[in-house]
Amino acid sequence: MTAVKPPMSIEAALARIAGQLEGSWAEMAEICNRAPATVYAWGNANMGDSIPMDCAIKLDIAYMRAGGIGAPIKSVYDLKVDCANRMAFADQAELASLTGKHIKESAEATIAQLACHQPGATSNDLRTAIRETQEAAEATLNTLAALKKSAGLDRGDSVSGGSS
């Protein structure tokens, strides 16, 4: 029985290459100058072996030479690096998003507040300014919480000192 291989895994990429090559796993072993059992172990997550980079490159190229589209192992590697990058920098990405929202909401609040100073300002202008200011305050608090989280501070901690 063939083991189920998770999609977008090295194991699935190797199986895809084996399916494209006329000689399957044996041809892959020959390309990598390894024993067939070694190459097969790279394709079995339970074996704990991993494919060396030079062999991965050779197999992706062999796959393309055999008419395959793309580079299966490189695609998996790219996905793994992208996921690791997103996880490593998730706090910064969240902070960037919150900062953008903070800027937008603060600008909208400022514009609405300025409208209240104009001759003929209405109660509707005041309500709009209040709503926009509340949204800006919420965005400010969310951004402040993310900044504190990134700095390793509790939400109740404050920062004093520093340069202006």
N, C-alpha and C positions, 0 to 999 in steps of 0.2 A: 504494500500500500504506500502511495506517495504521501509524504508529509505535507500538510497545509503550510504554505509560506505566506507570511503577512505581506500585503501589498506595500510597495515602496520600501522594501527591505533589501539588504545585500543578498539574502537568500533568494528572494524573488528575482532579483536582477541576474544572479548566476543561473537560475533555472531558465530565464528568458534567453540568455546567451546560449546555454546548452541546447535549447530548442531551435535556435537559429543555425547553429553549426552542424554540418553534416555528421561529424564524428562525436557530437554531443560532449559528455563529460570527459571521455578519453582524449578527444582533440584538445579540450581545454587544458588537460594535464600536460599534453605534449607542448602546447604553446607556452605554458608557464615553466616547463622543465621540472615538473613535480610529479609525484606518484598520483595516480587517479584517486586513491583513497584520501589524499591530502586535499585535492581540489574539491572532492565531494564533501569533505568535512567543512570546507569554507561555506558551503551551501546548506549546512545543517546547524541551526542556531543552538541545538542541544549539545553540539560537539565542543563549543567554546573556542574554536579556531577562527582566526580572521585572516582575510586575504591581504598579502603585502601590496603596497601601492604599485610597485612595478608590474606585478601580475594583473592587478585591476586595470591598469592602462592597456596592457597587451590584450586582455580579454575584450575590453570595450572596442579597441581597434579591430580585432578579429570579428567581432559582431558586425561592425560597420562594413568590413570587407565582404562579409557573407550576405550583405544586402539589408542588414538591420538598420532601422532608422533610430538615430540618437545614440546615446552612450548610457546603457542601463545603470552601470555601477556609478558613474559620475553623477547621474541624475539623483540617485539615492544619497550620495555624498553631499551634493548641493542642498538637497532638502534637509538633511541632518544638520548641516552648518547653518542654514537659514533658521531652523527651529531653535538651535542652541543660541544663536545670535539674538533672536527675539526674546528668548527666556532670560538671557544675560542682561539685556537692556530694556526689559519690560518696564521697570520703574521710570527710566528716562523717557520712554515712549509715552507712558501715561502722563508724565509731567509735562511733556511737550504739548500733548493734546489739551490738558487742563489749562496750561498757560495760554494757548490760543483762544480757548473759550473765555478765560478771564479777560483777556485783552478785548475781545469782541463785546462781552457783556458790559465791561467798564466803559467802553466807548459809547455804546448805546445808552447807558445810564447818563453819561455826561451830556450827550446831545439832548436827551429828554429833560435833564435838569436845566440846561441853558434855555430851552423853550419856555420854561416857567418864568424866566426873567424878562421875557419879551412883553411889550405892551399888548394888551388884549389876550394874555394867557388865560386859559379856561381851566375849569375844574377837571376836565378831561385831560388836559396837559399835565396837571398835578398827579392825577391817578396813573397816567403813563409813566411819569418820572418815578413815582413810588414803586410801581411794578418793575421797571427797569433797574432801579437801585437795589431792590430786593434780589433780583436775578444776579446782579453784579456782586452783591454781598455773598450770595451762595457760591458763586464761582470763585470768589476770593478765598472763602473758607475751604473749599475743596482743593484749591491750589496750595494753600497753606498746609493743609494736612499732608498732601503729597510731598511737599518740600520737607516737612518734618520727618516723614517716613524715610525719604531718601537720605536725610542727615542722621537717621537712627535715633531720632528724638520721639518721645511720647507726644501725643496730641496736646497734653497740658503743659509740656515744657515750652519755655520761651528762650529766645536767644538775645543776649545783651552784648553790648560792645560792638566791636567791628569798626570798619572804616566807612566813611560816607563819601 
